[in-house]
């Protein structure tokens, strides 16, 4: 009888241990595959994992212990439910492919990565349609590898990671990074929201985005690929998607806070981008290629920066706020619509590398060099509104097609056009207004004619109108700021023909970026007339002493002497200092 009582008590203790133990020990493993739902079968699920106070595993390849779910072999694992102070850990074989389906799962862990892909050949996370999953970490990690500071992201993978599916994923990263792969990171779809103390999305070897909706708030970079050891790695390719990016940093002098950043190359083929960044909007230590998309940037530093080459082949780019708009050693604009507002240079080509390359700070702008920069404009439409130089090449400029309109500086220490070598104008339309002290026009080697008109200071929005001897309109333009110099280069400026210049008046034409078209001009005062006898014509209003000015149209080198500054040059930021708000806000975007 005593022995029988002991056996009964033992059986009772087993039962109570299953239903009454702590959350860290509740687990149930079921091998009955008939329990897999019809929806799971459609997704070819091998194992289901139901999170909660009791973790229920239906299938093989996964175990649960101490509130941690460990996946140990190849297969497809569907995870649902809520797990607090726990982890999903993938520790499979080197040749195992692990696919995770998040079906409205919530996982939080205060001292490590809630989803930690420690070992596998490849891993994927599918966001199930119509569901929202959430991953949250804490501010203090107990690191598994203190030398490498790993893991360091709310979703951390040591192998190639693919994110797909049309569901939603919210990542709240309070320790460091949001989603990180030490290898390649591919995102094929999904509605992904990431809030991160440091970088939001990081793929060390690469990031490739096909589609998806991204809402990103980061203290560091929003998207980064940072492999600097392999010349074939460290790149970002975006084929589509909608991106709402906001970056900020408490210490911009020491923490990079860029929108999209890569070591070797960034390629944007399509997509919708709203980038508000404390540092560069888009930055590459190598090259950037834009082939399409709609890109809107407000930046505390450069709008788009590439150390080596920036190619714009198509797309719509609006840089509403920047220190410098486009910056690279070589800038090739082949097509697209580009609007730039800059507190310093609108487009800047120079040799060297940016001091902000991987430790960002706005305004430092140490991207300097002599004679190596090149700007090549072969098509497209470009509008620049800059407080510094409108278009600046520490080297040469070439233009063969397209339209460029520049509202340049008001102070005489900068110019609407600024180049050290030559400006070879072969085709297209150029209109550049600004101050007179540093004014330049295309070089005499150009095959298309240009005229540089020097005036007494004119108020902002005062029309300048040029027509030929038959009264046909060549240009009606209202610069957005005070101006003394207007450079026009157009195939309509014909050798041997005569032209008249009017100031003031009104136009009934359609207005775009200060240029009126297809309207009637009236009410202006004739100020100058000229006949084209060379490919670069320079004329000046009576009372303007050209000899005093630091101006030699058509050449990079200028004679000494210039007038007093008509206004103080904007005080540029020192290292680590953000441009002052009034320095940026005093320039208004185009209408």
C-alpha positions as CSV (number, residue, x, y, z in Angstrom):
1,X,0.0,0.0,0.0
2,X,2.8,2.4,0.9
3,X,4.5,1.6,-2.5
4,X,1.3,2.3,-4.3
5,X,0.8,5.7,-2.6
6,X,4.3,6.7,-3.6
7,X,3.7,5.9,-7.2
8,X,0.4,8.0,-7.1
9,X,2.2,11.0,-5.6
10,X,5.0,10.7,-8.3
11,X,2.4,10.7,-11.1
12,X,0.7,13.8,-9.6
13,X,4.0,15.6,-9.4
14,X,4.7,14.9,-13.1
15,X,1.3,16.4,-14.0
16,X,1.8,19.5,-11.9
17,X,5.3,20.1,-13.3
18,X,3.7,20.4,-16.8
19,X,1.0,22.9,-16.0
20,X,2.4,24.7,-13.0
21,X,6.1,25.3,-13.6
22,X,7.7,28.7,-14.4
23,X,7.4,30.3,-17.8
24,X,11.0,29.4,-18.5
25,X,10.3,25.7,-18.3
26,X,6.9,25.4,-20.0
27,X,7.3,23.5,-23.3
28,X,5.5,20.9,-25.3
29,X,6.9,18.9,-28.2
30,X,4.3,17.2,-30.5
31,X,5.2,15.0,-33.4
32,X,1.6,14.8,-34.7
33,X,1.9,16.6,-38.1
34,X,-1.8,16.3,-38.6
35,X,-2.2,19.3,-36.3
36,X,-0.6,21.6,-38.9
37,X,-3.2,24.0,-40.2
38,X,-4.4,24.2,-43.7
39,X,-2.7,27.6,-44.0
40,X,0.6,26.1,-42.9
41,X,0.4,23.3,-45.4
42,X,0.0,25.9,-48.2
43,X,3.3,27.4,-47.0
44,X,4.9,23.9,-46.8
45,X,5.6,24.3,-43.1
46,X,7.6,21.5,-41.5
47,X,7.2,22.7,-37.9
48,X,5.0,25.1,-36.0
49,X,6.1,26.9,-32.9
50,X,3.4,28.5,-30.7
51,X,4.9,31.0,-28.3
52,X,3.4,31.9,-25.0
53,X,3.6,31.0,-21.3
54,X,3.8,27.5,-22.7
55,X,5.8,27.0,-25.9
56,X,4.2,24.4,-28.1
57,X,6.4,22.9,-30.8
58,X,4.6,20.8,-33.5
59,X,7.2,19.0,-35.6
60,X,10.9,18.3,-35.7
61,X,14.0,20.4,-35.7
62,X,13.3,22.7,-32.8
63,X,13.4,22.5,-29.0
64,X,12.5,24.9,-26.2
65,X,14.3,25.3,-23.0
66,X,14.6,28.2,-20.5
67,X,12.3,30.4,-22.7
68,X,14.6,29.9,-25.6
69,X,13.5,28.3,-28.9
70,X,16.4,26.6,-30.6
71,X,16.2,25.6,-34.3
72,X,18.8,23.0,-35.1
73,X,18.2,21.7,-38.6
74,X,17.0,22.6,-42.1
75,X,13.3,23.2,-42.6
76,X,10.5,25.7,-42.6
77,X,9.3,26.9,-39.1
78,X,6.2,28.9,-38.6
79,X,6.2,31.0,-35.4
80,X,3.2,32.6,-33.8
81,X,2.2,33.9,-30.4
82,X,4.1,36.1,-27.9
83,X,7.4,35.4,-26.1
84,X,8.6,37.7,-23.4
85,X,12.2,37.6,-22.1
86,X,13.0,34.9,-24.6
87,X,14.8,34.2,-27.9
88,X,14.5,32.4,-31.2
89,X,18.0,31.0,-31.9
90,X,19.0,29.3,-35.1
91,X,21.9,27.0,-34.5
92,X,21.8,24.6,-37.5
93,X,24.5,22.9,-39.5
94,X,26.8,24.6,-42.0
95,X,24.8,23.2,-45.0
96,X,21.4,23.8,-43.5
97,X,18.9,26.2,-44.9
98,X,16.4,27.6,-42.4
99,X,13.2,29.3,-43.3
100,X,11.2,31.1,-40.6
101,X,7.7,32.3,-41.1
102,X,6.5,35.0,-38.7
103,X,2.8,34.7,-38.2
104,X,1.9,37.6,-35.9
105,X,4.8,36.7,-33.6
106,X,6.1,39.0,-30.8
107,X,9.5,38.3,-29.3
108,X,11.2,40.4,-26.7
109,X,14.5,40.0,-24.9
110,X,16.1,42.6,-22.7
111,X,19.7,41.3,-22.7
112,X,20.3,39.8,-26.2
113,X,19.0,39.5,-29.7
114,X,15.4,38.3,-29.7
115,X,16.0,36.6,-33.1
116,X,19.6,35.3,-33.3
117,X,20.7,33.3,-36.3
118,X,23.9,31.9,-35.0
119,X,24.7,29.3,-37.6
120,X,23.2,28.1,-40.9
121,X,24.1,28.1,-44.6
122,X,21.2,30.5,-45.4
123,X,18.3,31.9,-43.4
124,X,15.1,33.5,-44.4
125,X,12.3,35.3,-42.6
126,X,8.9,35.4,-44.2
127,X,6.3,37.9,-43.1
128,X,3.0,36.2,-43.4
129,X,0.4,38.2,-45.3
130,X,-2.1,40.0,-43.2
131,X,-0.1,39.7,-40.0
132,X,2.1,42.0,-37.9
133,X,5.1,40.7,-36.0
134,X,7.2,42.6,-33.5
135,X,10.8,42.2,-32.2
136,X,12.1,44.2,-29.3
137,X,15.4,44.2,-27.4
138,X,16.7,46.0,-24.3
139,X,19.4,48.6,-23.8
140,X,21.9,46.3,-22.2
141,X,23.2,43.1,-23.7
142,X,25.1,40.2,-22.2
143,X,27.3,39.6,-25.2
144,X,28.1,36.1,-26.3
145,X,31.3,37.4,-28.0
146,X,32.8,40.4,-26.3
147,X,35.7,40.8,-28.7
148,X,33.4,41.2,-31.7
149,X,30.6,42.8,-29.7
150,X,28.1,40.2,-30.9
151,X,25.3,39.8,-31.3
152,X,24.4,43.5,-31.6
153,X,21.0,43.8,-33.3
154,X,17.4,42.9,-32.5
155,X,17.5,40.6,-35.5
156,X,21.1,39.4,-35.9
157,X,22.3,36.9,-38.5
158,X,25.8,35.5,-39.0
159,X,24.8,34.1,-42.4
160,X,23.1,35.3,-45.5
161,X,19.6,36.5,-44.5
162,X,16.6,37.0,-46.8
163,X,13.4,38.8,-45.6
164,X,10.3,38.3,-47.8
165,X,6.5,38.2,-47.6
166,X,3.9,40.9,-47.6
167,X,3.2,41.0,-43.8
168,X,4.4,43.7,-41.4
169,X,7.4,43.7,-39.1
170,X,8.2,46.1,-36.3
171,X,11.7,46.2,-34.9
172,X,12.4,48.2,-31.8
173,X,16.2,48.2,-31.2
174,X,17.3,49.8,-28.0
175,X,20.8,48.4,-27.7
176,X,22.4,49.1,-31.1
177,X,21.3,48.0,-34.6
178,X,17.8,46.9,-35.8
179,X,18.3,44.2,-38.5
180,X,21.8,43.0,-39.2
181,X,23.5,40.3,-41.3
182,X,27.2,39.7,-41.2
183,X,26.9,38.5,-44.8
184,X,24.4,39.4,-47.5
185,X,21.0,40.9,-46.6
186,X,18.2,40.6,-49.2
187,X,14.8,42.2,-48.7
188,X,12.2,41.1,-51.3
189,X,9.1,42.6,-49.7
190,X,7.3,43.5,-46.5
191,X,6.1,46.4,-44.5
192,X,9.1,47.0,-42.2
193,X,9.3,49.6,-39.4
194,X,12.6,49.9,-37.6
195,X,13.5,52.2,-34.7
196,X,17.2,51.8,-33.7
197,X,19.7,53.5,-31.4
198,X,22.4,53.0,-34.1
199,X,22.0,51.6,-37.6
200,X,18.5,50.4,-38.6
201,X,19.3,48.0,-41.4
202,X,22.8,46.6,-42.0
203,X,24.2,44.0,-44.4
204,X,27.9,43.8,-44.0
205,X,28.6,42.3,-47.4
206,X,25.6,43.8,-49.2
207,X,22.0,44.9,-49.0
208,X,19.7,44.2,-52.0
209,X,16.1,45.5,-51.8
210,X,13.6,44.4,-54.4
211,X,10.3,45.8,-53.0
212,X,8.7,46.7,-49.7
213,X,7.6,49.6,-47.5
214,X,10.2,50.9,-45.0
215,X,9.7,53.3,-42.1
216,X,13.1,53.9,-40.5
217,X,14.1,56.1,-37.5
218,X,17.8,55.7,-36.5
219,X,20.4,57.4,-34.4
220,X,23.0,56.0,-36.8
221,X,22.7,55.2,-40.5
222,X,19.3,54.1,-41.8
223,X,20.8,51.5,-44.2
224,X,24.5,50.5,-44.3
225,X,26.8,48.0,-46.0
226,X,30.2,48.3,-44.4
227,X,32.5,45.6,-45.7
228,X,35.8,47.4,-46.3
229,X,37.9,44.3,-46.7
230,X,36.6,43.0,-50.0
231,X,36.4,45.2,-53.1
232,X,33.4,43.2,-54.4
233,X,31.4,43.6,-51.2
234,X,30.0,46.5,-49.2
235,X,27.4,47.5,-51.8
236,X,23.7,48.4,-51.8
237,X,21.3,47.8,-54.7
238,X,17.7,49.1,-54.5
239,X,15.3,48.0,-57.3
240,X,12.1,49.4,-55.8
241,X,10.2,50.1,-52.6
242,X,9.0,53.0,-50.5
243,X,11.4,54.4,-48.0
244,X,10.6,56.9,-45.2
245,X,14.0,57.6,-43.5
246,X,14.8,59.8,-40.6
247,X,18.2,59.8,-39.0
248,X,19.5,61.8,-36.0
249,X,22.4,61.6,-33.7
250,X,23.2,63.1,-30.3
251,X,26.9,63.3,-31.2
252,X,27.2,63.9,-35.0
253,X,31.0,64.4,-34.7
254,X,31.5,60.8,-33.7
255,X,28.5,58.9,-35.0
256,X,27.6,58.5,-38.7
257,X,24.0,59.4,-39.2
258,X,23.4,59.0,-43.0
259,X,20.4,57.9,-44.8
260,X,21.8,55.2,-47.1
261,X,25.6,54.4,-46.9
262,X,27.9,51.9,-48.5
263,X,31.6,51.3,-48.8
264,X,31.9,50.4,-52.5
265,X,28.7,51.2,-54.5
266,X,25.1,52.3,-54.2
267,X,22.8,51.5,-57.2
268,X,19.2,52.9,-57.2
269,X,17.1,51.6,-60.0
270,X,13.7,52.6,-58.7
271,X,11.8,53.4,-55.6
272,X,10.2,56.2,-53.6
273,X,12.5,57.9,-51.1
274,X,11.8,60.5,-48.4
275,X,15.1,61.0,-46.6
276,X,15.6,63.4,-43.7
277,X,19.1,62.9,-42.4
278,X,21.4,64.6,-40.0
279,X,24.4,63.6,-42.1
280,X,24.6,62.8,-45.9
281,X,21.3,61.7,-47.4
282,X,23.0,59.1,-49.7
283,X,26.7,58.3,-49.3
284,X,29.2,56.0,-50.9
285,X,33.0,55.8,-50.3
286,X,33.1,54.6,-53.9
287,X,30.4,55.2,-56.5
288,X,26.7,55.9,-56.8
289,X,24.5,55.2,-59.7
290,X,20.9,56.5,-59.9
291,X,18.9,54.9,-62.8
292,X,15.4,55.9,-61.7
293,X,13.1,56.5,-58.8
294,X,11.7,59.5,-56.9
295,X,14.2,60.7,-54.3
296,X,13.5,63.6,-51.9
297,X,16.3,64.5,-49.5
298,X,16.6,67.0,-46.6
299,X,20.2,66.7,-45.3
300,X,22.3,68.3,-42.6
301,X,25.3,67.7,-44.9
302,X,25.5,66.5,-48.5
303,X,22.4,65.5,-50.3
304,X,24.2,62.8,-52.4
305,X,27.9,62.1,-52.0
306,X,30.3,59.7,-53.7
307,X,34.0,59.8,-53.1
308,X,34.8,58.6,-56.6
309,X,31.9,58.8,-59.2
310,X,28.3,59.9,-59.2
311,X,26.2,58.8,-62.2
312,X,22.7,60.1,-62.6
313,X,21.1,58.4,-65.6
314,X,17.4,59.0,-64.8
315,X,14.9,59.6,-62.0
316,X,13.6,62.6,-60.1
317,X,15.8,64.0,-57.4
318,X,14.8,66.8,-55.1
319,X,17.3,68.0,-52.5
320,X,15.3,70.4,-50.4
321,X,18.0,71.1,-47.8
322,X,21.7,70.4,-47.8
323,X,25.2,71.8,-47.1
324,X,26.2,70.7,-50.6
325,X,23.7,69.1,-53.0
326,X,25.7,66.7,-55.2
327,X,29.3,66.0,-54.4
328,X,31.9,63.6,-56.0
329,X,35.2,63.6,-57.8
330,X,33.4,62.9,-61.0
331,X,29.7,63.8,-61.6
332,X,28.0,62.6,-64.7
333,X,24.4,63.8,-65.3
334,X,23.0,61.9,-68.3
335,X,19.2,62.3,-67.7
336,X,16.7,62.9,-65.0
337,X,15.1,65.9,-63.2
338,X,17.2,67.4,-60.4
339,X,16.4,70.2,-58.0
340,X,19.0,71.3,-55.5
341,X,18.9,73.7,-52.5
342,X,22.3,74.1,-50.8
343,X,23.7,76.4,-48.1
344,X,27.1,76.0,-49.8
345,X,27.8,74.6,-53.3
346,X,25.0,73.1,-55.3
347,X,27.1,70.7,-57.3
348,X,30.7,70.2,-56.3
349,X,33.3,68.1,-58.0
350,X,36.7,67.7,-56.3
351,X,39.4,65.1,-55.8
352,X,40.1,63.5,-52.4
353,X,37.7,61.8,-50.0
354,X,35.1,63.1,-47.6
355,X,36.1,63.5,-44.0
356,X,32.7,62.2,-43.1
357,X,33.2,58.9,-44.9
358,X,32.4,56.6,-41.9
359,X,32.3,59.0,-39.0
360,X,29.7,61.5,-40.1
361,X,29.3,65.1,-39.3
362,X,27.6,67.7,-41.3
363,X,29.4,70.8,-42.6
364,X,32.9,69.5,-42.2
365,X,33.2,69.0,-45.9
366,X,36.9,68.0,-46.2
367,X,36.3,66.7,-49.7
368,X,38.9,68.9,-51.3
369,X,41.5,68.6,-54.0
370,X,42.9,70.6,-56.9
371,X,42.3,70.1,-60.5
372,X,40.9,66.5,-60.3
373,X,37.1,67.2,-60.3
374,X,34.9,66.8,-63.4
375,X,31.3,67.6,-64.0
376,X,29.8,66.2,-67.2
377,X,26.2,67.2,-68.1
378,X,24.9,65.2,-71.1
379,X,21.2,65.6,-70.6
380,X,18.4,66.0,-68.1
381,X,17.0,69.0,-66.3
382,X,18.9,70.6,-63.4
383,X,17.9,73.4,-61.1
384,X,20.3,74.8,-58.4
385,X,19.7,77.3,-55.7
386,X,22.9,77.8,-53.7
387,X,24.4,80.2,-51.2
388,X,27.9,79.2,-52.2
389,X,29.0,78.3,-55.8
390,X,26.1,77.1,-57.9
391,X,28.2,74.6,-59.9
392,X,31.8,74.2,-58.7
393,X,34.5,72.0,-60.3
394,X,38.0,71.8,-58.9
395,X,38.8,70.8,-62.5
396,X,36.6,71.0,-65.5
397,X,33.0,71.2,-66.6
398,X,31.5,69.8,-69.8
399,X,27.9,70.2,-71.1
400,X,26.5,68.7,-74.3
401,X,22.8,68.6,-73.7
402,X,20.0,69.2,-71.2
403,X,18.9,72.3,-69.3
404,X,20.7,73.8,-66.3
405,X,19.3,76.8,-64.3
406,X,21.3,78.3,-61.4
407,X,20.3,80.8,-58.8
408,X,23.8,81.4,-57.4
409,X,25.2,83.4,-54.5
410,X,24.6,87.0,-53.5
411,X,28.1,87.5,-52.0
412,X,31.1,88.2,-54.2
413,X,33.2,85.4,-52.7
414,X,31.4,82.8,-54.7
415,X,30.0,82.4,-58.2
416,X,27.1,80.8,-60.0
417,X,29.8,79.0,-62.0
418,X,33.2,78.1,-60.6
419,X,35.9,76.0,-62.3
420,X,39.7,75.8,-62.3
421,X,40.3,74.2,-65.7
422,X,37.8,74.7,-68.5
423,X,34.0,74.8,-69.1
424,X,33.5,73.2,-72.6
425,X,29.9,74.0,-73.7
426,X,28.8,71.8,-76.6
427,X,25.0,71.9,-76.4
428,X,22.0,72.4,-74.1
429,X,20.7,75.4,-72.3
430,X,22.5,77.1,-69.4
431,X,21.1,80.0,-67.4
432,X,23.2,81.1,-64.3
433,X,22.5,84.2,-62.2
434,X,24.5,85.4,-59.2
435,X,27.0,87.8,-57.8
436,X,29.6,89.5,-60.0
437,X,32.8,89.2,-57.9
438,X,33.7,85.6,-59.0
439,X,31.5,85.3,-62.1
440,X,32.6,83.0,-64.9
441,X,31.1,81.9,-68.2
442,X,31.9,78.9,-70.4
443,X,35.4,78.7,-72.0
444,X,36.4,80.1,-75.3
445,X,37.0,76.6,-76.5
446,X,33.2,76.0,-76.4
447,X,31.4,75.2,-79.7
448,X,28.2,76.8,-78.5
449,X,27.8,80.5,-78.0
450,X,27.3,82.2,-74.6
451,X,26.8,85.7,-73.2
452,X,27.8,87.0,-69.8
453,X,25.7,90.1,-68.8
454,X,27.1,92.3,-66.0
455,X,24.7,94.6,-64.3
456,X,24.2,96.9,-61.3
457,X,22.7,95.0,-58.5
458,X,19.2,94.0,-59.2
459,X,16.5,93.1,-56.7
460,X,15.3,89.5,-56.4
461,X,12.7,88.5,-58.9
462,X,13.5,91.4,-61.2
463,X,13.0,90.1,-64.7
464,X,15.8,90.0,-67.3
465,X,14.5,89.6,-70.8
466,X,16.6,89.0,-73.9
467,X,15.2,89.1,-77.5
468,X,16.7,89.1,-80.9
469,X,16.5,91.8,-83.5
470,X,13.1,90.5,-84.7
471,X,11.6,90.6,-81.2
472,X,11.7,86.8,-80.7
473,X,12.3,85.8,-77.1
474,X,15.6,84.3,-76.2
475,X,15.1,84.3,-72.4
476,X,12.8,85.8,-69.8
477,X,14.1,85.0,-66.3
478,X,13.4,86.1,-62.7
479,X,16.4,85.2,-60.5
480,X,15.2,84.3,-57.0
481,X,17.9,86.4,-55.2
482,X,19.7,89.7,-55.8
483,X,22.0,89.4,-58.8
484,X,24.6,91.3,-60.9
485,X,25.6,88.6,-63.4
486,X,23.6,86.5,-65.7
487,X,25.2,83.9,-68.0
488,X,23.2,82.4,-70.9
489,X,24.3,79.7,-73.2
490,X,21.9,78.5,-75.9
491,X,21.9,77.2,-79.4
492,X,19.6,80.1,-80.2
493,X,22.5,82.6,-79.7
494,X,23.6,82.9,-83.3
495,X,26.9,84.3,-84.6
496,X,26.4,87.7,-86.2
497,X,22.9,88.3,-84.8
498,X,22.0,91.2,-82.6
499,X,20.1,91.1,-79.2
500,X,18.6,93.5,-76.7
501,X,18.5,93.2,-72.9
502,X,15.6,94.5,-70.9
503,X,15.2,94.7,-67.1
504,X,11.9,94.7,-65.1
505,X,8.5,94.3,-66.6
506,X,6.2,91.4,-66.6
507,X,5.4,88.2,-68.5
508,X,2.3,86.3,-69.1
509,X,4.2,83.1,-69.8
510,X,4.2,79.8,-67.8
511,X,6.7,80.0,-64.9
512,X,9.1,77.2,-64.0
513,X,12.1,77.8,-61.8
514,X,12.2,81.5,-62.6
515,X,12.0,81.0,-66.4
516,X,8.9,82.2,-68.3
517,X,7.9,80.5,-71.5
518,X,5.3,80.9,-74.2
519,X,4.1,84.2,-73.0
520,X,4.1,87.9,-73.8
521,X,6.8,90.2,-72.2
522,X,6.0,93.9,-71.6
523,X,6.9,96.9,-69.5
524,X,10.6,96.4,-69.2
525,X,13.4,98.9,-69.8
526,X,16.0,98.3,-72.5
527,X,19.5,98.4,-70.8
528,X,21.9,96.8,-73.3
529,X,22.3,95.5,-76.8
530,X,25.0,93.4,-78.4
531,X,26.0,91.6,-81.5
532,X,27.5,88.1,-81.3
533,X,31.0,88.1,-82.8
534,X,32.7,85.4,-80.8
535,X,31.6,82.3,-79.0
536,X,31.8,84.1,-75.6
537,X,30.3,87.6,-75.4
538,X,30.7,89.8,-72.4
539,X,28.7,93.0,-71.9
540,X,28.2,95.3,-69.0
541,X,25.8,97.9,-67.9
542,X,27.0,101.5,-67.8
543,X,28.5,102.3,-64.4
544,X,29.7,98.8,-63.8
545,X,33.6,98.8,-63.7
546,X,34.4,95.4,-64.9
547,X,38.1,95.9,-64.3
548,X,37.6,96.0,-60.6
549,X,36.0,92.6,-60.5
550,X,37.7,89.2,-60.1
551,X,36.2,88.1,-63.4
552,X,37.5,86.7,-66.6
553,X,34.7,85.1,-68.5
554,X,35.5,81.9,-70.3
555,X,38.7,81.0,-68.4
556,X,39.5,79.4,-65.1
557,X,42.1,81.9,-64.1
558,X,41.1,85.4,-63.2
559,X,42.9,88.7,-62.9
560,X,43.4,90.2,-59.4
561,X,41.1,92.7,-57.9
562,X,37.5,92.5,-56.9
563,X,34.8,94.7,-55.3
564,X,34.0,94.9,-51.7
565,X,31.7,92.1,-50.5
566,X,28.1,93.0,-51.1
567,X,27.1,90.8,-48.2
568,X,28.8,88.7,-45.6
569,X,29.7,85.2,-46.8
570,X,27.8,82.6,-44.9
571,X,29.9,81.3,-42.0
572,X,30.6,77.7,-42.7
573,X,30.5,75.0,-40.0
574,X,33.7,73.8,-38.3
575,X,34.5,70.2,-37.8
576,X,31.6,68.4,-36.2
577,X,29.3,71.3,-36.3
578,X,25.9,71.2,-37.9
579,X,25.1,74.0,-40.3
580,X,23.1,76.7,-38.7
581,X,19.4,76.5,-39.4
582,X,19.2,80.1,-40.7
583,X,22.0,79.3,-43.1
584,X,19.9,76.6,-44.7
585,X,16.4,78.1,-44.4
586,X,17.3,81.4,-46.0
587,X,17.3,79.5,-49.3
588,X,13.8,78.6,-50.4
589,X,13.0,75.6,-52.6
590,X,11.8,76.3,-56.1
591,X,8.1,77.0,-56.7
